[in-house]
């Protein structure tokens, strides 16, 4: 399972940018069954958090209503260069993370 954080290349200080997060995760609801009839165990991302330079920008508790490979998007202003850091954990205790550097261009 992996993730991508997509941001515009080289924004200017003060720009409001789109931040897009894509996490590769099956997000099993626990309602599906295999051909043998056995239930596929529930396994969704329980918690995710996105920080920029240590400041929390987004924190969410996900559930079975979220599709596989969740995609989240929001806007935020950027005032300085720094790191976007994403962390998440699923029902099985599997943790994932991703980070991307945002470098501001000169005005």
URGIJO-V756526 format. One record per backbone hydrogen bond with DSSP energy under -1.0 kcal/mol. NH is the residue of the N-H (numbers start at 1). CO is the residue of the C=O. E is the energy in kcal/mol with one decimal. If there is no record, write none. Layout:
# URGIJO-V756526
NH|CO|E + NH|CO|E
This chain:
# URGIJO-V756526
4|22|-2.4 + 6|20|-3.3 + 14|78|-3.8 + 15|12|-2.2 + 17|76|-2.9 + 19|74|-3.3 + 20|6|-2.5 + 21|72|-3.1 + 22|4|-2.4 + 23|70|-2.4 + 24|2|-3.3 + 28|43|-1.6 + 34|38|-3.1 + 37|34|-2.0 + 40|32|-2.8 + 43|28|-2.6 + 46|89|-2.1 + 47|89|-1.6 + 48|60|-2.4 + 49|87|-2.6 + 50|58|-3.0 + 51|85|-2.7 + 52|55|-2.5 + 53|83|-2.2 + 55|52|-2.1 + 57|50|-3.0 + 58|50|-1.7 + 60|48|-2.6 + 66|63|-1.5 + 69|25|-3.2 + 72|21|-2.5 + 74|19|-1.9 + 76|17|-2.0 + 78|15|-2.3 + 82|102|-2.3 + 84|100|-2.8 + 85|51|-2.9 + 86|98|-3.3 + 87|49|-2.4 + 88|96|-2.2 + 89|47|-1.8 + 90|94|-2.0 + 91|44|-1.6 + 93|90|-2.1 + 96|88|-2.3 + 98|86|-2.0 + 100|84|-2.1 + 102|82|-3.5 + 105|11|-2.2
